[in-house]
Amino acid sequence: MKILLPRNEFLEKLESSSRFTSSKLSSSTSLQGVCLIGEEKNIHFYSTDLNYYYHSILKNENDGKFKIIIEPKKIIEFLSLLPETKIEIEIKEKAIVISQGKIKGQFPLFSDQDFPFPPKNTEERQKIKTSFFKENLPFLFFAASNDETRPVLTGINFVTDEENLQLVATDGFRLSLLSVKKDLPFSSMIIPTGFLISAQRFIDKETEIEFSYLKNEKLLAFFIGDNDIYVRMIEGEYPPFEKVIPTEKKTTVIIDSDEFLRSVKLVSVFSKEFSNIIIMEVEKDSVKFIPKVGQGEEDVVYQEAHVEGETQKIAFNYKYLIDFLNQASNKKIIIELLRSDAPAVFKIEGVNNFFHIIMPVRIQE
């Protein structure tokens, strides 16, 4: 069987599918591949690592039926080097041949036995505006953990009550909390951060998308254009994050975010070899940034600031400060401090439903 397809469209679908394949060497070959099914002038693309599922459709003039599993990496590399014109795909018993003019490449097929497809969705679809993703979720992504040994911390915790929806992300050293009105159709759940990041990549010009929660399979499904993506909810008990939220403060600092970021980056040059620690000394009308190994007035950056309350001296991992400040360009930052060993609260002026907490680093005086 031979199929004629636009090179760009086929490559785009294959690249999207490949993001949801398994990269574990111990996985079966079917999980490492992309399943293509041809029927009724459509080619269906499926991929999964058993936690994520992906499905999309590419229109096809050929009405032939087939089911194959291909290894995507080499094919993507091959296609990316071809001109942006149509390609011909010939499906053989154990391989496919992709050709364009005099250029040909042959790629082996995986066994199509026992490929796990996403479950059929019988739940009602609900709608959500894409602005929720674009405007809110970037405040959370950077604070989630990458440590797979603590899976609950790799997700965004959705916590609902009668009036509000709280979204929480933490890696144990920092925490982001965003509060929105409960007019969004979410219930309490922990959604993997990687899935939400992947979902954002598919949002282009859509103003709203649909989603369903498959309770029996504990899967969340997003339907974005012609892309369907599913994820398995993270099971487990999220840590009691409320306990680390300070209830009092002794010092408030208001400081320009861009200058703050620049100051941190300047001092980080001298901190990288010493545990990435920088010290903030809050004085009457300024903040002084010093590397942990700073001596005297060397390697010091001063920044003007509005300060209310006591003078303070507190140390942080500079990478955590940079991650937060990258979300707050052209804004004023409000820092609330209690003491040198207590969590520090960072707020963005004008963003009243969000705050970020960073745990300080203890240093010897």
Buried (B, 14 or more C-beta within 10 A) or exposed (E): EEBEBBBBEBBBBBEBBBBBBBEEEEEBEBBBBBBBBBEEEEBBBBBBBEBBBBBBBBEBEBEEEBBBBBBBEEBBEBBEEBEEEEBBBBBEEEEBBBBBEEEEBEBEBBEBEEBBEBEEBEBEEEEBEBEBBEEBBBBBBBBBBEEEEEBBBBBBBBBBEEEEBBBBBBBEBBBBBBBBEBEBEBEEBBBBBBBBBBBBEBBEEEEEBBBBBBEEBEBBBBBBEBBBBBBBBBEEEBBEBEEBEBEEBBBBBBBBBEBBBBBBBBBBEBBEEEEBBBBBBBEEEBBBBBBBEBEEEEBBBEBEBEBEBEEBBBBBBBBBBBBBBEBBEEBBBBBBBBBBEBBBBBBBEEBEBBBBBBBBBEBEE
